[in-house]
Amino acid sequence: MNTLPYGTEHFGRLKTVMLHRPTHSIQEINSVTMGYYLFDAIPNPDHYLEEHDNYRKLLQAQKVLTLELSDNVHNNRSLMNTLASLPYLHDSSVISNRGAIISQMGGGRHGEEVVVREALTNLGVPVAYEFSPIDHFEGCLILPGNILLIACTERHRRASIEKFLPVAVSLFTEVIYVECPKARRFMHADMVYGQVSDSMALAFLPAFLDVYSITSKETRAIDFIKHMSKKNIEIINLSDQEQKTWGCSFVPLEPNLLIHYDIALSAQTRKVLHSKGVEIIEVHPNALLAGGGSLRCLTLQLFREGNAG
């Protein structure tokens, strides 16, 4: 078993990630299977893999240790090779200082959690919480300040969230719970919220229907912008079009340095971010867009500087 540092609570430089190159499964997407695997279109396999490889090279050029899922999976390789949405690793787990919170994926994504759990175990990352087979929970976000953001979307079951909450408030100082519209465009939390630095985030606020702050002592409704302002976090609200083009979903290399799709943000938003000292390394997607996900979705962040897991 390998052992590596893990944890992503503290918003330091991104040091270690895991990707999955879908050499076999990407070949199986067709007009019948694309909907089952939540693809928006039938990808060109060669072009998809080329763009995936280019993204890996970009991370490596930025001195990010980039692990390959398949190098750390031995018992579940056959399952791994059938799961076409498995490249979107961020949806299946998040990594805290206490270990991994492993989702329970639904529909055509069922089984991804089994493969990811094996890889994390082989890397020496313990499991802090794992949902059971009767649950449905696809991802959450760890925010600076030891906060967990849970967005209840169409890819979550409320009962699964409620069962998790007592554990969540023991692991984190606060849980921010967001009720989202049950629509595909809001299927995961990173489609409506993305942390740029300790003091700034991008969000699509119309998707925040009801918001609650939950701690071990109380649950209360909050005004999200005011609540985050008290934590000295500025929220930049994105437009409807920016949300549709993955505006909230990016990979922060370090505070104020992002890797992002070049189609995601308007010129006005880029100008505002630039004025605040934010730099963006832009990636132009083409074949990758068939999968309906962002670069963040493709990237399981394992370790950031400042964490001691």
HULINLIN-V339767 format. One record per backbone hydrogen bond with DSSP energy under -1.0 kcal/mol. CO is the residue of the C=O (numbers start at 0). NH is the residue of the N-H. Records with the same first field share a line. If there is no record, write none. Layout:
CO = NH / NH
This chain:
5 = 308
6 = 303
9 = 11
12 = 304
14 = 64
15 = 301 / 302
16 = 66
17 = 299
18 = 68
20 = 22
21 = 25
23 = 26
24 = 27
29 = 33
32 = 36
33 = 38
34 = 37
43 = 47
44 = 48
45 = 49
46 = 50
47 = 51
48 = 52
49 = 53
50 = 54
51 = 55
52 = 56
53 = 57
54 = 58
55 = 59
56 = 60
57 = 61
58 = 63
59 = 62
64 = 16
66 = 18
67 = 70
68 = 71
75 = 79
76 = 80
78 = 81
81 = 83
82 = 85
84 = 87
86 = 88
87 = 90
88 = 91
91 = 102
93 = 100
95 = 98
98 = 95
99 = 127 / 128
100 = 93
101 = 130
103 = 136
105 = 108
106 = 109
108 = 111
110 = 114
111 = 115
112 = 116
113 = 117
114 = 118
115 = 119
116 = 120
117 = 121
118 = 122
119 = 124
120 = 123
121 = 1
122 = 3
125 = 99
128 = 101
131 = 134
135 = 156
136 = 103
140 = 148
142 = 146
145 = 172 / 173
146 = 142
147 = 175
148 = 140
149 = 177
150 = 152
151 = 179
152 = 155
156 = 160
157 = 161
158 = 162
159 = 163
160 = 164
163 = 167
164 = 168
166 = 170
167 = 171
173 = 147
174 = 213
175 = 149
176 = 211
177 = 151
178 = 208
180 = 182
182 = 185
183 = 186
187 = 190
188 = 191 / 192
191 = 203
193 = 201
195 = 255
198 = 233
199 = 195 / 196
200 = 235
201 = 193
202 = 237
203 = 206
204 = 207
206 = 208
209 = 178
210 = 221
211 = 176
212 = 219
213 = 174
217 = 214
219 = 212
222 = 226
223 = 227
224 = 228
225 = 229
227 = 232
228 = 231
233 = 200
235 = 202
238 = 242
239 = 243
240 = 244
241 = 246
242 = 245
245 = 248
250 = 258
252 = 13
253 = 256
255 = 278
256 = 252 / 253
257 = 280
258 = 250
259 = 282
260 = 263
265 = 269
266 = 270
267 = 271
268 = 272
269 = 273
270 = 274
272 = 277
273 = 276
278 = 257
280 = 259
282 = 261
286 = 289
287 = 290
288 = 291
289 = 39 / 40
293 = 297
295 = 298
296 = 89
298 = 300
299 = 17
301 = 6
302 = 14 / 15
303 = 306
